[in-house]
Amino acid sequence: MLKKLRIQNFKGWEDTGVIDMAPITLFFGSNSSGKSSIGQFLMMLKQTAASQDRKVVFYPGDSNSAIQLGTYQDMVFRRDKTKKIIFEYTWSLPERERPEFKDPAITNRPGPRPRLKVDCLQFQAKIELNKKNLHAPVVEHLQYDLMSGEESVLSIGMRRQGAKTEYQIEGQPRKLVRNQGRGWPLGAPVRFYGFPDEVVAYYQNADFVQELNLQHEKLFRSLFYLGPLREKAERLYTWPGTQPESVGNAGKYTVPAILASRNQNRKMNLGYRKPIRSFDEIIASKLQDMGLIEDFTVKAISDQRREYEVKVRAKGSRDMVDLPDVGFGVSQVLPVLVECFYAPSGSIIVMEQPEIHLHPSAQSALADVMIDVINSRESSENRNIQLIIETHSEHFLRRLQRRIAEDKLAQDKLAVYFADITQSPARLEPLEIDMFGNIRNWPKDFFGDDMGDILAQADAAATKRKKQAETAK
């Protein structure tokens, strides 16, 4: 789970400042305020980590990618090629799967090297354009901090030596000791985050850096994205029996994900000591709780074929109909629900406008679904899902505020940020929510000027009545 994030000189952000992340982290702001850029940046890092090219520093994407960011100049702040894109983030390591980081300090005592107690990793990097190849960004500096609580027990990184493609290892408080032999220079890092294989070969007790590379790749494998425009509903869906990684960036694999979960007999509950239910039952119940449907099924059209149909019974109806025959909002929110419960434990789900095409009461109910998601358990273990959401919905936020006041959502489970573009450069303002669900620093006209509209309407109504009275005379 991401704990902190900071991005500098990326798209509209000169500096986001430190973003303290929570299990539910919301980003609000007007159109073109830059709030989408935060999720886009994370997705670019994921695309890069998954790239087959180990030398590419940033992979901005292509027509088949979740996002396409163009060239370095397209993504750097104010298109200034001389600026460096700087970023840092901290993430927690799952308690049951924490790797063993052995102390690299050289000791003469017998037995295994002592193990460092590490529960979080912190990473930072500076990226700039290669002055010899203005189309290729390079890593100027990268650094890992192995954290125990808030304290760094070991810092290890690489720094570029001038304009050359040679790098030097940096370590604090322990410096890595070079093996005896010829001092071959180190080459460039792997992508934006990885130590090259030469580090292990050239330095004593440096094998732990390979684990750092692996943990970084695990982090981005756990990141999933769902965009604001989901694919329209179909009358028939084909499922060859495979298990999709996710519902896809636009929800293309929503129905295959449901069928794969059914095939695996996945069951979970929505909190400690809550009843255990099947995946299908949970999705159907959430649609019902949101007031969108009365019944929901996915079934094969024939035992001899791999085609399936989704049948839905709308509220107040007796008949089951195909998914395209009910309101558009159902087909748009279904991928959101499925992704939230389909994603494996420890996932980070980035979503843009999950509430799109839903009426206000359903938007409020969707907030309750998100609380269920972060509380959900599978195989008697917390799923530890993190939700990073860009939204425009006042109703969504109001419901979360209410749940804090009712003690159904802990304060530290929610973080809310507002992209303020009234200042230049734009600022990302954290909203302070107290134990009663009140926002202490509510931005002016956050969701429009409701009171101003009410007063203006009253003034207009009074003026109109006065004119009608004068006409009647």
Long-range contacts (C-beta under 8 A, 24 or more apart in sequence): 1-91, 1-92, 1-346, 1-348, 1-384, 1-386, 2-89, 2-90, 2-91, 2-348, 2-386, 2-388, 3-89, 3-90, 3-91, 3-92, 3-120, 4-88, 4-89, 4-90, 4-122, 5-38, 5-42, 5-87, 5-88, 5-89, 6-87, 6-88, 6-89, 7-37, 7-38, 7-41, 7-85, 7-86, 7-87, 8-77, 8-84, 8-85, 8-86, 8-87, 9-76, 9-77, 9-80, 9-83, 9-84, 9-85, 9-86, 10-37, 10-41, 10-75, 10-76, 10-77, 10-85, 10-87, 11-37, 11-40, 11-41, 11-75, 11-77, 12-37, 12-77, 12-425, 12-426, 13-37, 13-38, 13-77, 13-425, 13-426, 13-428, 14-77, 14-425, 14-426, 15-425, 16-428, 17-427, 17-428, 19-415, 19-417, 19-428, 19-430, 20-415, 20-430, 21-386, 21-388, 21-415, 22-412, 22-413, 22-414, 22-415, 23-374, 23-385, 23-386, 23-387, 23-413, 23-414, 24-370, 24-371, 24-374, 24-386, 24-387, 24-389, 24-400, 24-413, 24-414, 24-415, 25-386, 25-387, 25-388, 25-389, 25-414, 25-415, 25-416, 25-417, 26-389, 26-390, 26-391, 26-396, 26-397, 26-400, 26-414, 26-415, 26-416, 26-417, 27-388, 27-389, 27-390, 27-391, 27-417, 27-418, 27-419, 27-428, 28-391, 28-392, 28-397, 28-416, 28-417, 28-418, 28-419, 28-446, 29-418, 29-419, 29-420, 29-421, 30-419, 30-421, 32-421, 33-419, 33-420, 33-421, 33-426, 34-419, 34-421, 34-426, 35-390, 35-417, 35-419, 36-352, 36-390, 38-388, 38-390, 39-225, 39-350, 39-352, 39-388, 39-390, 40-67, 40-69, 41-87, 42-223, 42-350, 42-388, 43-67, 43-223, 43-225, 43-350, 44-69, 44-75, 45-192, 45-220, 46-220, 46-223, 46-225, 48-191, 48-192, 49-191, 49-193, 49-216, 49-217, 49-220, 49-221, 50-220, 50-221, 51-191, 54-190, 54-191, 54-194, 55-188, 55-190, 55-191, 56-191, 57-127, 57-136, 57-137, 57-138, 57-139, 57-191, 57-192, 58-85, 58-127, 58-137, 58-192, 66-225, 66-227, 66-249, 71-135, 72-129, 72-135, 72-137, 77-425, 81-129, 81-134, 82-129, 84-126, 84-127, 84-128, 84-140, 85-126, 85-127, 85-128, 85-137, 86-124, 86-125, 86-126, 86-127, 87-124, 87-125, 88-122, 88-123, 88-124, 88-125, 89-122, 89-123, 90-120, 90-121, 90-122, 90-123, 90-147, 91-120, 91-121, 91-219, 92-119, 92-120, 93-118, 93-119, 93-120, 93-121, 93-215, 94-346, 94-384, 95-119, 99-211, 99-214, 99-215, 101-146, 101-154, 101-208, 101-211, 102-205, 102-207, 102-208, 103-154, 103-174, 103-205, 104-154, 104-171, 104-174, 104-176, 104-204, 104-205, 104-206, 104-208, 105-174, 105-205, 106-177, 106-204, 106-205, 113-205, 116-146, 116-148, 116-153, 116-154, 117-148, 117-153, 118-146, 118-147, 118-148, 118-153, 119-147, 119-148, 119-149, 120-147, 120-148, 120-149, 121-145, 121-146, 121-147, 121-212, 121-215, 121-216, 122-147, 122-152, 123-193, 123-216, 125-192, 125-193, 127-192, 131-163, 132-163, 138-165, 138-188, 139-188, 139-189, 139-192, 142-189, 142-192, 142-193, 143-170, 144-212, 156-209, 156-212, 158-186, 158-189, 158-195, 161-185, 169-199, 169-203, 176-203, 176-204, 176-205, 176-206, 177-203, 177-204, 177-205, 178-202, 178-203, 178-204, 179-203, 179-204, 222-344, 222-346, 222-347, 222-348, 223-347, 223-348, 223-350, 224-339, 224-343, 224-347, 224-348, 224-349, 224-350, 225-249, 225-349, 225-350, 225-351, 226-250, 226-251, 226-335, 226-336, 226-339, 226-349, 226-350, 226-351, 226-352, 226-354, 227-352, 228-352, 228-353, 228-356, 229-356, 230-331, 230-332, 230-335, 230-336, 231-335, 232-324, 232-328, 232-331, 233-310, 233-322, 233-323, 233-324, 233-330, 233-331, 234-323, 234-324, 235-309, 235-322, 235-323, 235-324, 236-301, 236-307, 236-308, 236-309, 237-307, 237-308, 237-309, 237-310, 238-306, 238-307, 238-308, 239-306, 239-308, 240-306, 241-306, 246-339, 246-342, 246-343, 247-335, 247-338, 247-339, 247-342, 248-335, 250-335, 251-334, 251-335, 251-338, 251-339, 254-334, 254-335, 254-338, 254-339, 255-298, 255-308, 255-310, 257-338, 257-339, 257-342, 258-283, 258-298, 258-338, 258-342, 259-298, 259-308, 261-341, 261-342, 262-298, 266-378, 267-378, 268-341, 268-376, 268-377, 268-378, 268-383, 269-376, 269-377, 270-372, 270-375, 270-376, 270-377, 271-372, 271-375, 271-376, 271-377, 272-375, 272-377, 274-377, 279-341, 279-342, 282-341, 283-334, 283-337, 283-338, 283-341, 286-337, 286-369, 286-372, 287-330, 287-333, 287-334, 287-337, 289-365, 289-368, 289-369, 290-333, 290-358, 290-362, 290-365, 290-366, 290-369, 291-315, 291-361, 291-362, 291-365, 292-327, 292-329, 292-330, 292-333, 292-362, 293-326, 293-330, 295-320, 328-357, 329-357, 329-358, 329-359, 329-362, 332-356, 332-357, 332-358, 333-357, 333-358, 333-362, 333-366, 336-366, 337-369, 340-369, 340-370, 340-373, 340-385, 340-387, 341-373, 341-376, 343-385, 345-378, 345-381, 345-382, 345-383, 345-384, 345-385, 346-383, 346-384, 346-385, 347-383, 347-385, 347-386, 348-385, 348-386, 348-388, 349-385, 349-386, 349-387, 349-388, 350-388, 350-389, 351-387, 351-388, 351-389, 351-390, 352-389, 352-390, 353-390, 353-391, 353-392, 354-389, 354-391, 355-391, 355-392, 355-393, 355-395, 355-396, 360-395, 361-395, 363-393, 363-395, 363-396, 363-399, 364-395, 364-396, 364-398, 364-399, 365-399, 366-396, 367-395, 367-396, 367-397, 367-399, 367-400, 367-403, 368-399, 368-403, 370-400, 371-400, 371-403, 371-408, 371-409, 374-413, 394-447, 400-437, 401-433, 401-437, 401-438, 401-439, 402-437, 403-437, 404-433, 404-435, 404-436, 404-437, 405-435, 405-436, 405-437, 411-435, 418-443, 418-446
